[in-house]
Amino acid sequence: MRESGRVLAVGAHPDDVEFCAAGTLSLLRKKGCEVTIATMTPGNYGSQQMSSREIADTRRREAARSAELIGAEYYCLEESDLCIDVNARQRQKVTGLIRQVDPLIVFCPPLEDYLFDHENTGRLVRDATFCAPVPLYPSSGSEKATNRLPYLYYFAPSSGHDNQGRWVKMPVIVDITSEMETKKAMLACHASQREWLRSLHHMDEYVRMAEEWSARTGRDAGLGHGEGFRQHLGPYYPHDNVLLKILDGKETA
């Protein structure tokens, strides 16, 4: 393991990280890693009752409360829902975040998912991890360039399915059986999102849905509950699987 034990997980909206990686982050925190959870937006369009400002304030508080459960920090980049785009301004903002945290490991959404906010967040994070060590590349603030590329992992697509509804078996699965109660408690902090999904998409059992997804992911690797990831193995990125070195997990492919 390299000199920094910092971990950064970036989601598009509050609760995205908890659905995809809360158990893994809890395990990493117990191993002594410093964990930061960041979202591109405060979830400012996620209500049918509150104003945009009210729901944004509510969801920032929910996200911070969730992060506190594992001793993590929460940070919001203050973009707007459904307006995450791959452009220079947002790329520089995410680069500033990468430089500020200087993580060993970065998690982000996959490049193919059901929602463009998720996909564009993944692309921005991938780009920013590459830009962060380049000294002459400007970021949104005065952050100093990092001195390495981090380990980069993509979450499984939302609910574990691709855009055609087919189950995606992830190549790296972390055993989060011991962390399921923590994962559920973190998700339960996002009470406003449960109401949003129920009113807009007629979906309830918000926490149970995540539990079933984790159980099916775990079965792919012979585990009780799991969270799946795909490591970014592009040129110059580290290729050894640091997650499997730090945590209990299995490669399925």
C-alpha positions as CSV (number, residue, x, y, z in Angstrom):
1,M,0.0,0.0,0.0
2,R,1.4,3.4,-0.9
3,E,2.0,6.3,1.4
4,S,-1.5,7.8,1.4
5,G,-4.5,5.8,2.8
6,R,-7.0,8.4,1.7
7,V,-10.1,7.2,-0.2
8,L,-12.5,9.4,-2.3
9,A,-15.9,8.2,-3.5
10,V,-17.7,10.5,-5.9
11,G,-21.4,10.2,-6.8
12,A,-23.6,12.3,-9.0
13,H,-26.2,12.8,-6.2
14,P,-26.6,12.2,-2.5
15,D,-27.2,8.5,-1.8
16,D,-25.5,7.3,-5.0
17,V,-22.3,6.4,-3.1
18,E,-24.2,4.7,-0.3
19,F,-26.1,2.4,-2.7
20,C,-23.0,1.4,-4.6
21,A,-20.1,1.4,-2.0
22,A,-21.2,2.2,1.6
23,G,-20.1,-1.3,2.8
24,T,-16.7,-1.1,1.1
25,L,-16.1,2.4,2.5
26,S,-17.0,1.3,6.0
27,L,-14.5,-1.6,5.7
28,L,-11.8,0.8,4.4
29,R,-12.5,3.2,7.2
30,K,-12.0,0.4,9.7
31,K,-8.7,-0.4,8.1
32,G,-7.6,3.1,8.9
33,C,-8.2,4.9,5.6
34,E,-9.5,8.5,5.6
35,V,-12.7,8.5,3.6
36,T,-14.3,11.4,1.7
37,I,-17.7,11.1,0.1
38,A,-18.4,13.8,-2.6
39,T,-21.4,14.5,-4.8
40,M,-21.5,16.6,-7.9
41,T,-24.9,18.0,-6.9
42,P,-26.9,18.5,-3.7
43,G,-29.9,16.7,-5.2
44,N,-31.6,20.0,-5.8
45,Y,-34.4,18.7,-8.1
46,G,-35.2,15.6,-6.0
47,S,-38.6,16.6,-4.6
48,Q,-42.2,17.1,-5.6
49,Q,-43.1,19.1,-2.5
50,M,-40.1,21.2,-1.5
51,S,-38.4,24.1,-3.4
52,S,-35.1,23.4,-5.1
53,R,-33.3,25.3,-2.3
54,E,-35.2,23.4,0.5
55,I,-34.5,20.0,-0.9
56,A,-30.9,20.8,-1.6
57,D,-30.4,21.9,2.0
58,T,-32.2,18.8,3.2
59,R,-30.2,16.4,1.1
60,R,-26.8,18.0,2.1
61,R,-27.7,17.4,5.7
62,E,-28.8,13.8,5.0
63,A,-25.5,13.2,3.1
64,A,-23.4,14.6,5.9
65,R,-25.2,12.6,8.5
66,S,-24.7,9.4,6.5
67,A,-21.0,10.1,6.1
68,E,-20.6,10.7,9.8
69,L,-21.8,7.2,10.5
70,I,-18.5,5.9,9.3
71,G,-16.4,8.8,10.3
72,A,-16.2,10.2,6.7
73,E,-16.3,13.7,5.4
74,Y,-18.9,14.9,3.0
75,Y,-18.3,17.5,0.2
76,C,-20.6,18.8,-2.4
77,L,-19.4,20.3,-5.7
78,E,-22.7,22.3,-6.0
79,E,-23.6,21.6,-9.6
80,S,-27.2,21.1,-10.5
81,D,-29.2,17.9,-11.0
82,L,-29.6,16.9,-14.7
83,C,-26.9,19.5,-15.6
84,I,-23.7,17.5,-15.0
85,D,-21.8,17.8,-18.3
86,V,-18.3,16.9,-19.5
87,N,-16.8,20.3,-20.0
88,A,-13.7,22.2,-19.0
89,R,-15.2,24.0,-16.1
90,Q,-16.6,21.0,-14.3
91,R,-13.5,18.9,-15.1
92,Q,-11.4,21.6,-13.4
93,K,-13.7,21.6,-10.4
94,V,-13.4,17.8,-10.0
95,T,-9.6,18.1,-10.6
96,G,-9.5,20.5,-7.7
97,L,-11.3,18.0,-5.5
98,I,-8.9,15.2,-6.5
99,R,-5.9,17.5,-5.7
100,Q,-7.5,18.5,-2.4
101,V,-8.1,15.0,-1.2
102,D,-5.0,13.4,-2.9
103,P,-6.5,9.9,-2.6
104,L,-4.9,6.5,-3.0
105,I,-8.2,5.1,-4.2
106,V,-11.0,6.8,-6.1
107,F,-14.5,5.4,-6.7
108,C,-17.0,6.8,-9.3
109,P,-20.0,5.8,-11.4
110,P,-19.6,3.6,-14.4
111,L,-19.3,5.1,-17.9
112,E,-22.5,3.4,-18.9
113,D,-25.6,3.7,-16.7
114,Y,-29.3,4.5,-16.9
115,L,-28.8,8.2,-16.2
116,F,-26.5,10.7,-18.0
117,D,-25.7,12.5,-14.7
118,H,-24.1,9.2,-13.5
119,E,-22.3,8.6,-16.7
120,N,-20.9,12.1,-17.0
121,T,-19.8,12.0,-13.4
122,G,-17.8,8.9,-14.2
123,R,-16.2,10.6,-17.2
124,L,-15.4,13.7,-15.2
125,V,-13.8,11.8,-12.4
126,R,-11.8,9.6,-14.8
127,D,-10.5,12.7,-16.6
128,A,-9.8,14.6,-13.4
129,T,-7.7,11.7,-12.0
130,F,-5.6,11.9,-15.1
131,C,-5.3,15.7,-15.0
132,A,-4.6,16.1,-11.3
133,P,-0.9,15.3,-11.5
134,V,-0.3,17.6,-14.4
135,P,1.2,20.7,-12.8
136,L,0.2,23.2,-15.5
137,Y,-3.4,22.0,-15.8
138,P,-5.6,24.5,-13.9
139,S,-8.1,23.4,-11.3
140,S,-10.9,25.5,-9.8
141,G,-8.8,26.7,-7.0
142,S,-5.2,26.9,-5.9
143,E,-4.8,23.2,-5.1
144,K,-1.3,21.7,-5.8
145,A,-0.9,19.0,-8.3
146,T,-0.8,15.4,-7.0
147,N,2.3,13.3,-7.6
148,R,0.6,10.1,-8.9
149,L,-2.4,8.6,-10.5
150,P,-4.7,6.9,-8.0
151,Y,-6.3,3.5,-8.2
152,L,-9.6,4.1,-9.9
153,Y,-12.7,1.9,-9.6
154,Y,-16.1,2.2,-11.2
155,F,-19.2,1.3,-9.3
156,A,-21.6,-1.3,-10.7
157,P,-24.4,0.2,-12.8
158,S,-27.4,1.3,-10.8
159,S,-29.3,-1.7,-9.4
160,G,-26.7,-3.9,-11.1
161,H,-28.3,-3.9,-14.5
162,D,-27.2,-2.4,-17.8
163,N,-29.4,-0.1,-20.0
164,Q,-31.2,-3.1,-21.4
165,G,-32.1,-4.5,-18.0
166,R,-29.5,-7.3,-18.0
167,W,-27.6,-8.2,-14.9
168,V,-23.9,-7.2,-15.0
169,K,-21.5,-9.5,-13.2
170,M,-18.7,-7.3,-11.8
171,P,-15.1,-8.5,-12.0
172,V,-14.2,-7.4,-8.4
173,I,-16.6,-8.0,-5.5
174,V,-16.0,-6.9,-2.0
175,D,-17.5,-9.0,0.9
176,I,-19.7,-6.5,2.8
177,T,-21.7,-9.1,4.8
178,S,-20.4,-7.6,8.1
179,E,-21.3,-4.1,7.0
180,M,-24.9,-4.5,5.9
181,E,-26.4,-2.9,9.0
182,T,-24.1,0.1,8.5
183,K,-25.0,0.3,4.8
184,K,-28.7,0.2,5.6
185,A,-28.3,2.9,8.3
186,M,-26.4,5.1,5.9
187,L,-29.1,4.8,3.3
188,A,-31.8,5.4,5.9
189,C,-30.3,8.8,6.5
190,H,-31.6,9.8,3.0
191,A,-35.2,9.9,4.0
192,S,-36.2,12.5,1.4
193,Q,-35.0,10.3,-1.4
194,R,-37.1,7.4,-0.3
195,E,-40.2,9.7,-0.6
196,W,-39.0,11.0,-4.0
197,L,-38.7,7.5,-5.4
198,R,-42.0,6.5,-4.0
199,S,-43.8,9.6,-5.5
200,L,-42.1,9.8,-8.9
201,H,-41.3,6.1,-9.7
202,H,-43.8,4.3,-7.5
203,M,-40.9,2.5,-5.7
204,D,-40.8,1.9,-2.0
205,E,-38.7,-0.4,0.2
206,Y,-35.7,1.9,-0.5
207,V,-33.4,0.1,1.9
208,R,-34.6,-3.4,1.0
209,M,-33.9,-2.8,-2.6
210,A,-30.3,-2.1,-1.8
211,E,-30.1,-5.1,0.4
212,E,-31.4,-7.4,-2.4
213,W,-28.9,-5.9,-4.8
214,S,-26.1,-6.5,-2.4
215,A,-27.3,-10.1,-1.8
216,R,-27.4,-10.9,-5.5
217,T,-23.9,-9.3,-6.1
218,G,-22.6,-11.4,-3.2
219,R,-24.0,-14.6,-4.8
220,D,-21.9,-14.0,-7.9
221,A,-18.8,-14.5,-5.7
222,G,-20.2,-17.0,-3.2
223,L,-20.5,-14.3,-0.5
224,G,-23.4,-13.3,1.7
225,H,-23.5,-9.7,0.5
226,G,-21.2,-7.9,-1.9
227,E,-20.5,-4.7,-3.7
228,G,-19.1,-4.9,-7.2
229,F,-16.5,-2.8,-8.9
230,R,-14.5,-2.6,-12.1
231,Q,-10.9,-1.3,-12.0
232,H,-9.8,1.2,-14.5
233,L,-6.8,-0.3,-16.2
234,G,-5.9,2.4,-18.7
235,P,-2.2,3.3,-19.4
236,Y,-0.2,4.7,-16.5
237,Y,-2.8,3.8,-13.9
238,P,-1.8,1.3,-11.2
239,H,-2.9,-2.2,-12.2
240,D,-2.4,-4.2,-9.1
241,N,-5.8,-4.7,-7.3
242,V,-5.4,-2.7,-4.1
243,L,-8.9,-3.4,-2.9
244,L,-8.2,-7.2,-2.8
245,K,-5.0,-6.4,-0.9
246,I,-6.7,-4.3,1.8
247,L,-10.1,-6.1,2.0
248,D,-11.7,-9.5,1.7
249,G,-12.9,-9.8,-1.9
250,K,-13.0,-11.9,-4.9
251,E,-12.2,-11.6,-8.6
252,T,-15.0,-13.1,-10.7
253,A,-13.4,-12.7,-14.1
